[in-house]
């Protein structure tokens, strides 16, 4: 019987500690969620910036090519000009 009382005391101490541990775990989980949300925002902002930059570069370069070399309809009269260019 004496051993049973000791075990019950340990169980009681363990049960008393559970709410504190749960609170610590919950707080830690909430902190991780907040950090995760911040990280997601940074990743989205970086991705959007890279996509915008690439789009700008592509449009800028493609637009320059169109301005420098406007397309003319290919006709037989212009065939000699194209041969020497």
GIFENKA-V75450 format. One record per helix or strand of 2 or more residues. SS is the DSSP state (2 for helix, 1 for strand). FROM is the first residue (numbers start at 1). TO is the last residue. If there is no record, write none. Layout:
ss/from/to
SS/FROM/TO
SS/FROM/TO
This chain:
ss/from/to
2/2/68
2/79/84
